[in-house]
Structures are given as structure tokens and as C-alpha cells.
């Protein structure tokens, strides 16, 4: 009960805070792996995890009000919750709902925002190979009232689809997160926006003639320690078919993201990180057909962003003795269940090694028996080759029976 109460309180705090999450692919993913880049690994079969996402961006610019300059702060904030579930060894499902989204544009905020649905086929590869591959199917269901928003990746308000391939490398075959691990993603995103008018104005005369499409890519690695994981990611998006000139976000973007993950309990983990935009701010939006310009000094994408979140393992049994973690061979703290699995695998390897030693002993015994047999044959052959002794030296009683009869 205490665990459930603490989980609910923390999730509510994160969700109601001014944060941002999962507005597009490569933005604060849940499940196993890095915050932004998908991993090829899936959760253990039957595992439920709950994720609370968030991030914030603020920028102060000078605007003129009543002819006088005045400093005004603009922001982009969101919050979201996601549930992940593995129904099989290689199949994982996810539902991510953006609870609150607010971009300072004079039109209020979205409650709720869009819903994201993911299906991952992953953890494919040889049992003895450190490389695993996977495939992620993404879907975005438009529930928000406002789309085509400044600071946010382009969205037209249609049902959007994505497909992303993932590859993950880790030298630790038993617990991949236990060692240095590396991940790479490549994919496409289809906005399905043909015929859409983006400004929402009755005078908008510009419609989407061809569906907008993007190429998504990303890569990153994690360095684990006792209770902390340090990760570094580089990810971006490039339009293959750009949206019309009335889209707020038409530019390509690349971000670098360092983050740290902390595990205070066996069933909970906390994450915090920063995104830094590496690409220049080149405005490609045209403020026509009723599209309003918020401020000429504002970029299409944030120059920086702070992210934070939490992960809760809902159906992971608590270990006995109130010991949340065990120490593995290299000193990293891992869940008790994984530690026990590791111990069982160690015992299995010991058994296999003992069987190999026994087999070698049997083979050595057979070799020695064959050598002794050859020695016996050699001695027998030597005795057979000795010259016969004279008859007189033989015992008279050894003479043939017929001579006795004579």
C-alpha cells in the first residue's frame, strides 16, 4: 500500500508540473533503454511499467507594449503518462497520453493533448551475440484542439504513423544494462496531412498538397555505475517532404542530450537531462493566410530544454529482508530477480564446466586403457619371439602320455 501511495503521489506531482513529453518520436521514451533513442530490447514477459514524463523551456524577449519595451517570457510546457507492457518475449505495447500542453501563443492550452500508441518487436538476435535488433511501430491519435504549434515538432492534427528500426549492443548477455551499451535508430514518419489547412483561419487558402514525411535518426550510449546510469544521445529529424509555408516547424533539427538515471528503489527510477539544439535557427515559416507571428525573436525549436521523468515497475515483487538491490560481479546494483537469474546462470555454467571436466577424464581414461593394451600386446609378442629350451631340461613328468604307456 505504501508503494502504491508513493507511486501515485509522485506521478501526480510530475504530471501536473509544467513539463513536456513525447510530442514526437525520439522524445522521452519509456520501457528499457535511453530517454530519447529507442532500444532494441523489450521488457521481460508480463512486466508492467508506468512512466511520468516532463520537460520545460522558457525564453525571455523584449516586446513593445504601448510603445514601450517590456520583457516578456514565453514558454513551452507539457506533461504525460505512459504505460508499457510486454505480452511476449519479443513483443511490447505502449500507450502514452499527453495530459497537459501549453505553448504561450495566446490561445490557451490543450487538456488533454494527443495520444501515442507504440508496438515494438524486439530482442531479436543470437543468444551468444551482444547485438540485438528490433522494430517499432508508432501511431499518433489527435485528441488536442490545437495543432501546428510553435516550439513543437510539426503536427497537422491527423492520425500520423511512424516506423523505426533499432539496434542495440551490450557485451553483457545476461543483463545488457549492466555494461556499456550502444543504440542506433533509423526511421520514417508519415504525417498523413493531405488537404489540411494549418492556420485555422477562414481566410486560409494554402492546403497541404502532398503528405509531409520525415526521416528520423538517433544514436546514443549509456555508462552504468552502482545506482546511476549516465547517457549521451544525438538525435534529429529531416523532412523528406516539407509541410506548407504556413507550418511553424518546417526546419530540420538536431539535438544533443546528456542525462542521468537514478534508482533509489528496486521498483522506481528517476531521470533528469537536458536537450541542446545543434542546428542553427533558420526561419522558413511564412506568416500568410491568417498565420500569426508570435514574436520575431522566438525560434521554431527551443535552443535548450530540461527533461525529467520517473519509472515505476508495477508488478515487480519486493525482495525479502527489505533488500531492494543486489551487487553483481562488477559492483553494479541490479534488481534481486536479475541477480538470482545471474546466480542460476553461474551455477549452470559451473555444472556445464564440471560435465566437461568429467568428459575429459573419461577420454583420458580411455586413452590410458588403450596405451596399456598396446603395452600388453607388445610384451606378449616379445615372449612369443624367445627361442625354445632343450627337451632335456624339461621335467620328465611333462612328457606326452603315450611315452608313459611305452
N, C-alpha and C positions, 0 to 999 in steps of 0.2 A: 504494500500500500504506500509506504514512504517513497518507494521508487516511482510509482505512478504519479503521486502528487508532485514530486520534484520535477519529473519529466513534463507534466502539464504546465506547471508554473513557468519553467524555463522556456518552453516552446511558445507560450503566450507572450512572454516578455520579448523574445526575439521577433515574433510575428508582428506584434503591434509597434515595434520600434521603427523609426524611419530608415528603411533598408531597401535593397534592390536584389532581385534574384531571377534567374532563368528566363530572361526575356528573349533569348535566342540560344541556339546551340553554342556550346563551349562556355556557358555561364553558370558556374556553381552547380555542378552535377553531384548527385548522391551516389549511393552504392559504394563499391570499392574503388579506391584509387585517388587520383588528383582532384582538386576542386573544379577545374575547368575542362581539362582534357579527359576524354573517356578512356577507360582501361579495357582491355580485352577480357578481364576476369569478371566472373559473375559471383553473386553471393552464394554461400552454401545452401543446398536444397532445403526449403522450408523456412528460411530466415526472413524475418520482417525487420526493416529499419525505417525509422522516422527521421526526417531531416527538416530543420528550420534554417532558411536561407535569409541573407540580408546583405545590403551594401548601400552606400550613400555617396553622393557627390554634391559639392557646393561651390559656387563661384560668385564673387562679388564684382559687379561692373558699375560704371558711372552712367546714370541716365539723367535726362533733363526733365524736371517737373516744374511747371510754371516758369520756364525759362532759367531755372537754377539747377546746377549739377547736384546730384544726390546719389549716394552709394546704395545699390540695391543688390540683394543676394538672391540668386537663382539656384534651384536645386533639382535633383532627380533622386527620388527615394522609392523603394519598393520593399515588400516582404512577401514570403511564400512558404508553403509547407509541401513536403513531398513524401510519398510512401513507396518504398521499394520492397519487392517480394520475389523470391526465386522459387518457381514452381518445379524446376528440374535442375539437373546438374549443369546444363548448358543454356537454360532459359531464365530470363529475369524480366520482370514487369515493373513499370514505374508510372505514377500519376503525380503531377506537380501542379499545384494551384497557386497562382499569384493572388494573394489575398488583398493586397493594397498597393496601388501605384499612383504616384503623384509627381508630375513634372510641372514646374512653375511656368504655366503658359496662359493663365487667366481663365481656364475652363474647368477648374476643379480637379477631381481625381477619380480613378476607377476603383470601385469596390463591388464585386471582385474584378480582377483583370483576367487574362487568358489562362486557359487550361492546357497543359502539355502532357502528352502520353508517349511513353517510350517502351520499346520492346527490344531486348538485347539477346542475341545469340552469341555466347562467348565461351571462354575457357577451352577453346579447341587447340589441340596440339598433342604431340607425343608426351607420355608421362615422364620421359627422361630428358625432355627438351626444356630449356629455360625460356623458350619463346612460345607465346600463346597469341591467338588471333580471335577476333570477334567482329560482329556486325550489329549496328544499332539503327533501328527504325524509329523516326521521330514524327510526331504529329502535333500541330498547334490548333486548338479549337478556340475561335474568337468569342469570348464572353464579355469583353470590355466594351464600353461605349465609345471610347476614344482610341484611335489608331493613328499611324503616321505621326509620331511624337518626336520632338527634338530630344537629343541626348540618347535616344534609344535606337537599337537596330531597326531597320525598315520593317514595317508590317502594314499590310493593306486592310486587314480585317477579314480576310478569307481563311478557309481551312488550308493550312500550309503543311508540307511534307518534307522530310529530310531523310537522307541515308548516309551513314558514316561508318567507315571501316576503321578498326582499331587493332593495333599490335602492341603487345607488352612483353618486356624482357625482365627476368629476375633470375639470378643464379641459385636462389633458394627454392628448391622444387616443392618443399613441404609447406612453407609459409612465405609466399612471394614478397609480402610487405616487410618481411624480416631482414631483407637485404636491399642494397641499392637497386632501384627498379626504374625502368625507362619505358616511355609510352609515346606512340605516334598515331595521329589521326588524319584521315583524308575523307572528305565527303562533299555532298551537294545539298542545296536547299532550294525547294521549288515553292514560290510564293502564291501561285495559283490566283493571280490578280488581274487576269484579262478582263477588260471592260470596267474596272474600278475607277472612280474619281476620288482623289485623295484629299482634297481640301475640305470637303463637306459643305461647300458653298453652292448656292443655287446658280451662281454665275460661272461655275467651273466648266470650262469647255475642253479640258485636257483629260483624256481617258487612257488607261493602260492598253496598248495595242498588242504587245507580246508579253507573255508571263515572265516576271522577273525571276532570275536564277542566280544563285551564289555558289562559289567554290569555298568550302570551309577546310581549314587545315590547323593543325596544332601539334605540339610536342612538348614533353616535359619529363622531369625525373624527380625522384624523391630520395632523400638520405635519412634513414631511420636511426634513432638513438633509443635510449631506455623508455622514455614516455613521450618523446616528441618526434615528429616527422617534419623535416624541412623540405619543401618542394619548390621547384622553379619551372615556370611554364612560359612558352611563347606560342601565341595563337592568333589567328586572324581570319579575315573574310575578304573575298574578292568577287565583285559582280561579274558574272558571265553575260548577263543581260540586265542592264540597269533599269530601275524604275523611272517613270517620267520626271520631268524637271521640277514638278511640284512635290516631290518627296523630300522630307527633311534630311534623311540619311541616305545619300547616294554615293558616298565616297567609300573607298576601301580603307580598312583599318587593321592595325597590328598592335597587339598588347603584350607586354612582359609582366608576369605576375609571380612574385615570391610570396610564400605563405608558410604558416606553421600550424601543425595539428597537435593538440594536447589531449591525452587520455587520462582523466582523473579517476575514472571508474572502468570496470570491465565492460559495462553496458553503455557508456557515454563517452563522447569525444567532442572537443571544441576546436574551432578553426578560425583563424584570422589571417587576412592577406591584403595585398594592395595590387591594383592594376595600374600600369603606366603605359600611356599611348606612345608608340614609337613613330608613327606616321605623322606627317605634317597636316595642319588643318587647312585644307583647300576647299573652300566653299563651292559647291556645284549646284546648289538649290537656286531656283528662280522663283521669286515671290510674285507670282502672277495668278490669275484665275481665282482670286479670293484667298490665296495663301498668305497668312500674316507673318511678318518678321518679328520674332520676339525681341531680339537685340542683336545689332550687327557685330558686337564683340563676343558673342557666345559661339562656341564651336558646335559642330554637328554631333561629335562624340566627346565625352569627358576626357580631359587630359590625364586625369587620375581618378581613382575610385577606391574606397575602402570596403572590403568584404568581410563578413563574418557569418558563422553558422554553427550548428550543433547537430550531432548524430546520436541517435538512441537505438540500441538493439532491443527490440520489444520482447522477443521470445527467447532470449539467451539466458539460460539458467544460471543462478548465482552459485558460485563455488562455495564449498564448505569452509568453516573456520574463518569466515569473513576475509578470506584472502582473495582479493579481486584479480591478482595477476601472478603469473609465474615467470621466472627468469629462464630464458633459453640459453643455449650454449654460448652465444656471442654476447650475452649480457642484456639483450633487448627484452623488455617486458611484453608478454603476449598473453592473450586470454587463456584461462585454465584448460578449456576444451582443446584448444590447439596444442597446448603444452602436453596434455595427455596423449593426444594423437601423435605428437612428436616422439614421446616416450615409447609408445607402442611400436612406432616405426623403427626406433632404435633397437628395441628388443627383437623385432622381426629380423632386422639386419644381423644382429648377433646370432640368432638362430640359423640364418642362412649361412653365415660365416662358419659356424660350428659344423653344419652339414657339409660344407665344402672341405673343411679340415678332415672330417671323418672319411669323406670320399678319397682324399689324398692318402690317408693312412691305409685304406683298403687297397688302393692301387699300389702303394709301396709294398704292402704285404704280398700281393700277388707277384710283384717283381722279384722279391726276395725268395718266394717259393719257387719261381721259375729258375732263379740262379742256383738254388740248392739242388733242384732236379738235374740241372746241367752238370753240377759237380758230381752227383751220384753216378750219372751215366759215364762221366769221364773216369772215375775210379773203377767202375765195373769193367770198362773197356781195357784199362791198364792191367787188371787181374787176368783177364782172358788172354792177354798177349804174353804172359810169363811162360818159359819153357817147362815141359813135363819132367817130373822127377823119375829116377830109375825105379824099376819094378822091385829090386831087392830091398829097397828102402821102405817098401810098403809093409804093413802089418800082414802076417800070414792069414789072419782071420778075415782079411779083406779080399782074399782070392775068390774067384767065382765058385758057385755051389757045385758045378759039375766036376771040378777038380777034387773036391772033398769026396764025391762019390767014387772017384777012381781010387 
